[in-house]
Amino acid sequence: MKDFQHRPKPASSGNRGNSQQACPHLFIDDRYRFWLMFADHSRQEVKLTPLCKTLYVLFLTNELGVSLYNLVDHKKELLDTYKRISRRLNFQQMQQSIEQLVDRRDNSMHEKLARIKAAFEALVPCQYTKLFLIDGDRREEKKISLPRNYVTFNQA
């Protein structure tokens, strides 16, 4: 695992249209901050809520994909991840957030997917955006297409 202790310069906000740019790497630090690491050694934080990060980590760790219809089957995994990421102290509130996330009658999951999509679309060069998104055909498993050698977890 690479050590990103150094402080690379922040990426400029003009990354989206640069067709010469290589695909950025995704680095998730020990505080679950998501960083896009660019070839020029700049970096940009992907700002997401703890619940969005929890959902994204679920899809990162399930490379073959997850059916949104069966998200409830991953409730324990989601809750365990959310406990590590969230700053909430109230366990019941955390459980309630996960219950809403996996409830197909609730719009929470779709709201989180839309926020994740918007965050990556704002930062990732256009030609690579789709790799970072949770995507898939209707009624099929959704997954993140980013090759996992472009992802680094630096967990304690």
N, CA and C atoms as a LAMMPS dump frame, in Angstrom:
ITEM: TIMESTEP
0
ITEM: NUMBER OF ATOMS
468
ITEM: BOX BOUNDS ff ff ff
-5.0000000000000000e+02 5.0000000000000000e+02
-5.0000000000000000e+02 5.0000000000000000e+02
-5.0000000000000000e+02 5.0000000000000000e+02
ITEM: ATOMS id mol type element x y z
1 1 1 N 0.826 -1.17 0
2 1 2 C 0 0 0
3 1 3 C 0.875 1.24 0
4 2 1 N 0.574 2.179 -0.869
5 2 2 C 1.358 3.4 -0.93
6 2 3 C 1.041 4.283 0.257
7 3 1 N 2.043 5.003 0.689
8 3 2 C 1.869 5.932 1.788
9 3 3 C 1.725 7.33 1.204
10 4 1 N 0.614 7.97 1.445
11 4 2 C 0.356 9.292 0.905
12 4 3 C 0.488 10.346 1.994
13 5 1 N 1.557 10.268 2.771
14 5 2 C 1.789 11.225 3.837
15 5 3 C 2.141 12.602 3.28
16 6 1 N 2.785 12.63 2.091
17 6 2 C 3.146 13.923 1.518
18 6 3 C 1.886 14.696 1.152
19 7 1 N 2.027 15.957 0.957
20 7 2 C 0.891 16.814 0.643
21 7 3 C 0.991 17.291 -0.806
22 8 1 N 0.446 16.518 -1.743
23 8 2 C 0.491 16.977 -3.122
24 8 3 C -0.365 18.227 -3.295
25 9 1 N -0.054 18.983 -4.317
26 9 2 C -0.818 20.202 -4.554
27 9 3 C -2.253 19.849 -4.922
28 10 1 N -3.21 20.688 -4.507
29 10 2 C -4.604 20.427 -4.863
30 10 3 C -4.793 20.503 -6.372
31 11 1 N -5.695 19.69 -6.877
32 11 2 C -5.987 19.709 -8.311
33 11 3 C -6.766 20.965 -8.651
34 12 1 N -6.545 21.464 -9.84
35 12 2 C -7.32 22.622 -10.278
36 12 3 C -8.737 22.166 -10.57
37 13 1 N -9.649 23.097 -10.584
38 13 2 C -11.044 22.737 -10.819
39 13 3 C -11.323 22.466 -12.291
40 14 1 N -10.334 22.584 -13.152
41 14 2 C -10.54 22.392 -14.579
42 14 3 C -10.222 20.992 -15.065
43 15 1 N -10.309 19.986 -14.24
44 15 2 C -9.958 18.621 -14.627
45 15 3 C -10.948 17.985 -15.595
46 16 1 N -12.189 18.388 -15.563
47 16 2 C -13.234 17.682 -16.296
48 16 3 C -12.986 17.594 -17.795
49 17 1 N -12.5 18.606 -18.433
50 17 2 C -12.416 18.585 -19.882
51 17 3 C -11.074 18.181 -20.45
52 18 1 N -10.092 17.898 -19.658
53 18 2 C -8.741 17.62 -20.138
54 18 3 C -8.663 16.223 -20.736
55 19 1 N -8.607 16.147 -22.059
56 19 2 C -8.605 14.842 -22.718
57 19 3 C -7.244 14.157 -22.642
58 20 1 N -6.187 14.887 -22.267
59 20 2 C -4.846 14.317 -22.176
60 20 3 C -4.587 13.651 -20.829
61 21 1 N -5.445 13.873 -19.881
62 21 2 C -5.207 13.414 -18.525
63 21 3 C -5.452 11.915 -18.379
64 22 1 N -4.592 11.262 -17.593
65 22 2 C -4.751 9.835 -17.308
66 22 3 C -5.858 9.645 -16.281
67 23 1 N -6.346 8.431 -16.201
68 23 2 C -7.388 8.112 -15.23
69 23 3 C -6.842 8.29 -13.812
70 24 1 N -7.543 9.052 -12.979
71 24 2 C -7.072 9.22 -11.599
72 24 3 C -7.261 7.94 -10.791
73 25 1 N -6.503 7.835 -9.725
74 25 2 C -6.649 6.739 -8.772
75 25 3 C -7.527 7.216 -7.632
76 26 1 N -8.232 6.292 -7.007
77 26 2 C -9.046 6.608 -5.84
78 26 3 C -8.312 6.121 -4.605
79 27 1 N -8.046 7.025 -3.693
80 27 2 C -7.375 6.699 -2.435
81 27 3 C -8.349 6.986 -1.305
82 28 1 N -8.588 5.984 -0.458
83 28 2 C -9.465 6.144 0.704
84 28 3 C -8.588 6.041 1.937
85 29 1 N -8.49 7.15 2.658
86 29 2 C -7.564 7.176 3.791
87 29 3 C -8.181 6.55 5.044
88 30 1 N -7.409 6.546 6.125
89 30 2 C -7.848 5.88 7.349
90 30 3 C -9.015 6.594 8.03
91 31 1 N -9.34 7.798 7.595
92 31 2 C -10.509 8.513 8.111
93 31 3 C -11.66 8.477 7.101
94 32 1 N -11.547 7.586 6.131
95 32 2 C -12.55 7.407 5.072
96 32 3 C -12.787 8.687 4.277
97 33 1 N -11.751 9.459 4.092
98 33 2 C -11.829 10.558 3.137
99 33 3 C -11.452 9.976 1.783
100 34 1 N -12.196 10.354 0.757
101 34 2 C -11.981 9.864 -0.597
102 34 3 C -11.178 10.918 -1.355
103 35 1 N -10.064 10.475 -1.937
104 35 2 C -9.198 11.374 -2.689
105 35 3 C -9.01 10.849 -4.106
106 36 1 N -9.131 11.734 -5.081
107 36 2 C -8.732 11.414 -6.447
108 36 3 C -7.283 11.835 -6.577
109 37 1 N -6.431 10.897 -6.955
110 37 2 C -4.997 11.154 -7.095
111 37 3 C -4.683 11.195 -8.591
112 38 1 N -4.222 12.343 -9.045
113 38 2 C -3.979 12.553 -10.464
114 38 3 C -2.518 12.292 -10.822
115 39 1 N -2.263 12.063 -12.096
116 39 2 C -0.915 11.721 -12.575
117 39 3 C 0.1 12.82 -12.295
118 40 1 N -0.346 14.071 -12.211
119 40 2 C 0.578 15.178 -11.938
120 40 3 C 0.836 15.352 -10.436
121 41 1 N 0.444 14.36 -9.648
122 41 2 C 0.621 14.326 -8.189
123 41 3 C -0.288 15.293 -7.446
124 42 1 N -1.266 15.845 -8.123
125 42 2 C -2.265 16.656 -7.438
126 42 3 C -3.35 15.716 -6.921
127 43 1 N -4.155 16.227 -6.03
128 43 2 C -5.246 15.421 -5.5
129 43 3 C -6.454 16.309 -5.269
130 44 1 N -7.61 15.684 -5.239
131 44 2 C -8.853 16.401 -5.001
132 44 3 C -9.732 15.514 -4.13
133 45 1 N -10.261 16.072 -3.051
134 45 2 C -11.136 15.285 -2.188
135 45 3 C -12.523 15.188 -2.806
136 46 1 N -13.081 13.986 -2.773
137 46 2 C -14.454 13.76 -3.215
138 46 3 C -15.312 13.908 -1.965
139 47 1 N -16.074 14.974 -1.894
140 47 2 C -16.878 15.272 -0.707
141 47 3 C -18.183 14.48 -0.768
142 48 1 N -18.328 13.557 0.164
143 48 2 C -19.533 12.743 0.271
144 48 3 C -19.933 12.64 1.739
145 49 1 N -21.212 12.44 1.981
146 49 2 C -21.683 12.221 3.347
147 49 3 C -21.244 10.828 3.801
148 50 1 N -21.213 10.583 5.103
149 50 2 C -20.848 9.242 5.579
150 50 3 C -21.74 8.132 5.011
151 51 1 N -23.022 8.4 4.842
152 51 2 C -23.91 7.368 4.297
153 51 3 C -23.615 7.104 2.816
154 52 1 N -23.297 8.146 2.06
155 52 2 C -22.895 7.957 0.656
156 52 3 C -21.594 7.164 0.577
157 53 1 N -20.65 7.489 1.447
158 53 2 C -19.384 6.754 1.476
159 53 3 C -19.621 5.29 1.816
160 54 1 N -20.516 5.038 2.754
161 54 2 C -20.842 3.666 3.15
162 54 3 C -21.37 2.878 1.964
163 55 1 N -22.288 3.47 1.222
164 55 2 C -22.857 2.806 0.047
165 55 3 C -21.778 2.574 -1.01
166 56 1 N -20.923 3.558 -1.223
167 56 2 C -19.858 3.429 -2.221
168 56 3 C -18.878 2.319 -1.843
169 57 1 N -18.513 2.249 -0.577
170 57 2 C -17.594 1.198 -0.114
171 57 3 C -18.214 -0.179 -0.323
172 58 1 N -19.52 -0.313 -0.108
173 58 2 C -20.186 -1.6 -0.353
174 58 3 C -19.963 -2.043 -1.797
175 59 1 N -20.145 -1.139 -2.736
176 59 2 C -19.981 -1.497 -4.143
177 59 3 C -18.517 -1.701 -4.519
178 60 1 N -17.623 -0.975 -3.878
179 60 2 C -16.191 -1.199 -4.131
180 60 3 C -15.758 -2.584 -3.68
181 61 1 N -16.28 -3.035 -2.562
182 61 2 C -15.855 -4.32 -2.002
183 61 3 C -16.613 -5.503 -2.601
184 62 1 N -17.64 -5.24 -3.382
185 62 2 C -18.385 -6.296 -4.07
186 62 3 C -18.209 -6.092 -5.575
187 63 1 N -17.049 -6.509 -6.067
188 63 2 C -16.67 -6.242 -7.462
189 63 3 C -17.657 -6.774 -8.492
190 64 1 N -18.315 -7.887 -8.195
191 64 2 C -19.243 -8.467 -9.164
192 64 3 C -20.572 -7.728 -9.198
193 65 1 N -20.781 -6.847 -8.249
194 65 2 C -21.989 -6.034 -8.236
195 65 3 C -22.964 -6.433 -7.152
196 66 1 N -23.927 -5.566 -6.957
197 66 2 C -24.973 -5.752 -5.955
198 66 3 C -26.29 -5.345 -6.601
199 67 1 N -27.292 -6.173 -6.431
200 67 2 C -28.618 -5.825 -6.921
201 67 3 C -29.258 -4.84 -5.947
202 68 1 N -29.792 -3.759 -6.47
203 68 2 C -30.465 -2.792 -5.605
204 68 3 C -31.694 -3.41 -4.955
205 69 1 N -32.268 -4.416 -5.605
206 69 2 C -33.429 -5.106 -5.046
207 69 3 C -33.045 -5.961 -3.842
208 70 1 N -31.779 -6.346 -3.768
209 70 2 C -31.303 -7.187 -2.668
210 70 3 C -30.363 -6.439 -1.731
211 71 1 N -30.425 -5.13 -1.742
212 71 2 C -29.556 -4.336 -0.878
213 71 3 C -29.77 -4.692 0.592
214 72 1 N -30.98 -5.087 0.925
215 72 2 C -31.299 -5.467 2.307
216 72 3 C -30.435 -6.646 2.769
217 73 1 N -29.996 -7.489 1.843
218 73 2 C -29.13 -8.621 2.192
219 73 3 C -27.759 -8.161 2.674
220 74 1 N -27.423 -6.913 2.435
221 74 2 C -26.118 -6.357 2.812
222 74 3 C -26.232 -5.393 3.997
223 75 1 N -27.364 -5.482 4.693
224 75 2 C -27.628 -4.54 5.788
225 75 3 C -26.557 -4.581 6.869
226 76 1 N -26.135 -5.768 7.276
227 76 2 C -25.119 -5.882 8.326
228 76 3 C -23.791 -5.284 7.861
229 77 1 N -23.395 -5.602 6.642
230 77 2 C -22.159 -5.057 6.077
231 77 3 C -22.219 -3.526 6.002
232 78 1 N -23.37 -3.004 5.577
233 78 2 C -23.55 -1.56 5.507
234 78 3 C -23.46 -0.925 6.894
235 79 1 N -24.118 -1.535 7.867
236 79 2 C -24.107 -0.988 9.227
237 79 3 C -22.704 -1.026 9.822
238 80 1 N -21.991 -2.119 9.612
239 80 2 C -20.614 -2.216 10.127
240 80 3 C -19.725 -1.125 9.524
241 81 1 N -19.867 -0.901 8.232
242 81 2 C -19.076 0.14 7.569
243 81 3 C -19.503 1.521 8.054
244 82 1 N -20.8 1.729 8.164
245 82 2 C -21.321 3.028 8.595
246 82 3 C -20.85 3.368 10.012
247 83 1 N -20.764 2.374 10.868
248 83 2 C -20.273 2.605 12.239
249 83 3 C -18.835 3.108 12.216
250 84 1 N -18.034 2.626 11.274
251 84 2 C -16.638 3.078 11.173
252 84 3 C -16.522 4.476 10.562
253 85 1 N -17.424 4.804 9.657
254 85 2 C -17.335 6.065 8.931
255 85 3 C -18.051 7.208 9.645
256 86 1 N -19.215 6.933 10.184
257 86 2 C -20.072 7.978 10.739
258 86 3 C -19.516 8.547 12.036
259 87 1 N -19.821 9.808 12.252
260 87 2 C -19.445 10.449 13.514
261 87 3 C -20.604 10.425 14.508
262 88 1 N -21.694 9.81 14.113
263 88 2 C -22.85 9.727 15.001
264 88 3 C -22.523 8.865 16.211
265 89 1 N -23.073 9.248 17.326
266 89 2 C -22.885 8.475 18.549
267 89 3 C -24.118 7.646 18.876
268 90 1 N -25.24 7.994 18.285
269 90 2 C -26.493 7.309 18.563
270 90 3 C -26.646 6.112 17.617
271 91 1 N -26.479 4.91 18.175
272 91 2 C -26.536 3.689 17.373
273 91 3 C -27.911 3.507 16.734
274 92 1 N -28.978 3.874 17.444
275 92 2 C -30.329 3.718 16.892
276 92 3 C -30.526 4.596 15.651
277 93 1 N -29.98 5.804 15.677
278 93 2 C -30.073 6.672 14.499
279 93 3 C -29.296 6.082 13.325
280 94 1 N -28.159 5.481 13.63
281 94 2 C -27.373 4.848 12.571
282 94 3 C -28.149 3.683 11.969
283 95 1 N -28.754 2.865 12.823
284 95 2 C -29.555 1.739 12.331
285 95 3 C -30.715 2.234 11.473
286 96 1 N -31.358 3.298 11.92
287 96 2 C -32.488 3.849 11.177
288 96 3 C -32.049 4.342 9.794
289 97 1 N -30.898 4.978 9.722
290 97 2 C -30.382 5.448 8.425
291 97 3 C -30.139 4.284 7.473
292 98 1 N -29.576 3.196 7.985
293 98 2 C -29.33 2.012 7.151
294 98 3 C -30.651 1.367 6.753
295 99 1 N -31.61 1.304 7.679
296 99 2 C -32.936 0.754 7.351
297 99 3 C -33.569 1.533 6.197
298 100 1 N -33.482 2.857 6.252
299 100 2 C -34.033 3.678 5.174
300 100 3 C -33.283 3.437 3.866
301 101 1 N -31.978 3.282 3.962
302 101 2 C -31.158 3.063 2.772
303 101 3 C -31.548 1.778 2.046
304 102 1 N -31.826 0.714 2.776
305 102 2 C -32.122 -0.583 2.155
306 102 3 C -33.61 -0.787 1.869
307 103 1 N -34.46 0.115 2.34
308 103 2 C -35.906 0.003 2.128
309 103 3 C -36.242 0.463 0.711
310 104 1 N -36.72 -0.445 -0.114
311 104 2 C -37.016 -0.124 -1.512
312 104 3 C -38.151 0.877 -1.655
313 105 1 N -38.992 0.999 -0.626
314 105 2 C -40.1 1.959 -0.684
315 105 3 C -39.64 3.378 -0.356
316 106 1 N -38.444 3.485 0.208
317 106 2 C -37.883 4.784 0.581
318 106 3 C -36.97 5.256 -0.551
319 107 1 N -36.864 6.54 -0.736
320 107 2 C -36.048 7.088 -1.823
321 107 3 C -34.59 7.305 -1.415
322 108 1 N -34.219 6.948 -0.192
323 108 2 C -32.891 7.231 0.345
324 108 3 C -31.77 6.693 -0.543
325 109 1 N -31.895 5.444 -0.979
326 109 2 C -30.846 4.835 -1.795
327 109 3 C -30.635 5.62 -3.095
328 110 1 N -31.712 5.987 -3.758
329 110 2 C -31.607 6.719 -5.024
330 110 3 C -31.034 8.122 -4.814
331 111 1 N -31.37 8.733 -3.684
332 111 2 C -30.781 10.039 -3.356
333 111 3 C -29.273 9.911 -3.184
334 112 1 N -28.837 8.869 -2.493
335 112 2 C -27.397 8.666 -2.269
336 112 3 C -26.681 8.374 -3.584
337 113 1 N -27.282 7.556 -4.434
338 113 2 C -26.68 7.252 -5.736
339 113 3 C -26.536 8.523 -6.576
340 114 1 N -27.538 9.392 -6.539
341 114 2 C -27.482 10.648 -7.295
342 114 3 C -26.386 11.568 -6.748
343 115 1 N -26.231 11.622 -5.441
344 115 2 C -25.185 12.465 -4.835
345 115 3 C -23.79 11.939 -5.171
346 116 1 N -23.643 10.627 -5.143
347 116 2 C -22.352 10.02 -5.501
348 116 3 C -22.017 10.352 -6.953
349 117 1 N -22.991 10.178 -7.823
350 117 2 C -22.786 10.464 -9.246
351 117 3 C -22.381 11.92 -9.456
352 118 1 N -23.082 12.838 -8.826
353 118 2 C -22.782 14.268 -8.982
354 118 3 C -21.382 14.605 -8.474
355 119 1 N -20.987 14.007 -7.359
356 119 2 C -19.664 14.295 -6.782
357 119 3 C -18.546 13.853 -7.72
358 120 1 N -18.663 12.659 -8.283
359 120 2 C -17.619 12.176 -9.19
360 120 3 C -17.664 12.894 -10.538
361 121 1 N -18.858 13.192 -11.042
362 121 2 C -18.955 13.904 -12.319
363 121 3 C -18.325 15.289 -12.235
364 122 1 N -18.351 15.895 -11.065
365 122 2 C -17.785 17.233 -10.892
366 122 3 C -16.259 17.229 -10.895
367 123 1 N -15.637 16.085 -10.614
368 123 2 C -14.188 16.048 -10.416
369 123 3 C -13.404 15.187 -11.401
370 124 1 N -14 14.12 -11.865
371 124 2 C -13.281 13.16 -12.709
372 124 3 C -13.344 13.609 -14.168
373 125 1 N -12.222 13.535 -14.901
374 125 2 C -12.252 13.865 -16.329
375 125 3 C -13.35 13.067 -17.045
376 126 1 N -14.03 13.732 -17.959
377 126 2 C -15.218 13.167 -18.621
378 126 3 C -15.042 11.739 -19.123
379 127 1 N -13.901 11.467 -19.748
380 127 2 C -13.718 10.151 -20.364
381 127 3 C -13.598 9.028 -19.331
382 128 1 N -13.402 9.358 -18.055
383 128 2 C -13.241 8.334 -17.016
384 128 3 C -14.387 8.305 -16.009
385 129 1 N -15.299 9.245 -16.11
386 129 2 C -16.354 9.365 -15.101
387 129 3 C -17.125 8.07 -14.907
388 130 1 N -17.521 7.427 -15.984
389 130 2 C -18.361 6.226 -15.886
390 130 3 C -17.685 5.123 -15.072
391 131 1 N -16.364 5.062 -15.083
392 131 2 C -15.645 4.043 -14.311
393 131 3 C -15.881 4.182 -12.808
394 132 1 N -16.104 5.4 -12.341
395 132 2 C -16.235 5.682 -10.915
396 132 3 C -17.67 5.578 -10.405
397 133 1 N -18.627 5.489 -11.311
398 133 2 C -20.029 5.509 -10.919
399 133 3 C -20.548 4.123 -10.57
400 134 1 N -21.554 4.092 -9.721
401 134 2 C -22.297 2.86 -9.437
402 134 3 C -23.315 2.761 -10.56
403 135 1 N -23.13 1.768 -11.422
404 135 2 C -23.897 1.74 -12.657
405 135 3 C -24.217 0.308 -13.051
406 136 1 N -25.244 0.157 -13.85
407 136 2 C -25.628 -1.149 -14.369
408 136 3 C -26.985 -1.059 -15.038
409 137 1 N -27.308 -2.085 -15.787
410 137 2 C -28.589 -2.117 -16.48
411 137 3 C -29.737 -2.257 -15.488
412 138 1 N -30.89 -1.81 -15.921
413 138 2 C -32.096 -1.896 -15.096
414 138 3 C -32.351 -3.359 -14.707
415 139 1 N -32.669 -3.562 -13.453
416 139 2 C -32.972 -4.881 -12.868
417 139 3 C -31.767 -5.825 -12.815
418 140 1 N -30.589 -5.309 -13.099
419 140 2 C -29.355 -6.1 -13.019
420 140 3 C -28.502 -5.578 -11.87
421 141 1 N -27.44 -6.329 -11.551
422 141 2 C -26.523 -5.879 -10.512
423 141 3 C -25.868 -4.572 -10.936
424 142 1 N -25.707 -3.698 -9.969
425 142 2 C -24.983 -2.447 -10.19
426 142 3 C -23.572 -2.649 -9.662
427 143 1 N -22.608 -2.005 -10.296
428 143 2 C -21.228 -2.143 -9.834
429 143 3 C -20.415 -0.923 -10.226
430 144 1 N -19.237 -0.842 -9.65
431 144 2 C -18.274 0.197 -9.986
432 144 3 C -17.263 -0.446 -10.923
433 145 1 N -17.108 0.106 -12.115
434 145 2 C -16.246 -0.497 -13.138
435 145 3 C -14.773 -0.166 -12.976
436 146 1 N -14.44 0.748 -12.104
437 146 2 C -13.047 1.153 -11.919
438 146 3 C -12.194 -0.062 -11.569
439 147 1 N -11.143 -0.334 -12.348
440 147 2 C -10.267 -1.464 -11.997
441 147 3 C -9.737 -1.287 -10.574
442 148 1 N -9.737 -2.36 -9.815
443 148 2 C -9.383 -2.252 -8.398
444 148 3 C -7.915 -1.917 -8.168
445 149 1 N -7.078 -2.06 -9.192
446 149 2 C -5.695 -1.609 -9.026
447 149 3 C -5.609 -0.077 -9.069
448 150 1 N -6.719 0.594 -9.32
449 150 2 C -6.805 2.051 -9.255
450 150 3 C -7.404 2.517 -7.924
451 151 1 N -7.602 1.584 -7.002
452 151 2 C -8.207 1.9 -5.703
453 151 3 C -7.251 1.48 -4.598
454 152 1 N -7.019 2.385 -3.655
455 152 2 C -6.182 2.081 -2.497
456 152 3 C -6.949 2.411 -1.235
457 153 1 N -7.083 1.406 -0.363
458 153 2 C -7.638 1.607 0.972
459 153 3 C -6.459 1.693 1.926
460 154 1 N -6.363 2.759 2.675
461 154 2 C -5.306 2.878 3.682
462 154 3 C -5.968 2.837 5.05
463 155 1 N -6.438 1.659 5.428
464 155 2 C -7.171 1.507 6.683
465 155 3 C -6.243 1.075 7.806
466 156 1 N -6.514 1.623 8.994
467 156 2 C -5.689 1.287 10.167
468 156 3 C -5.973 -0.112 10.652
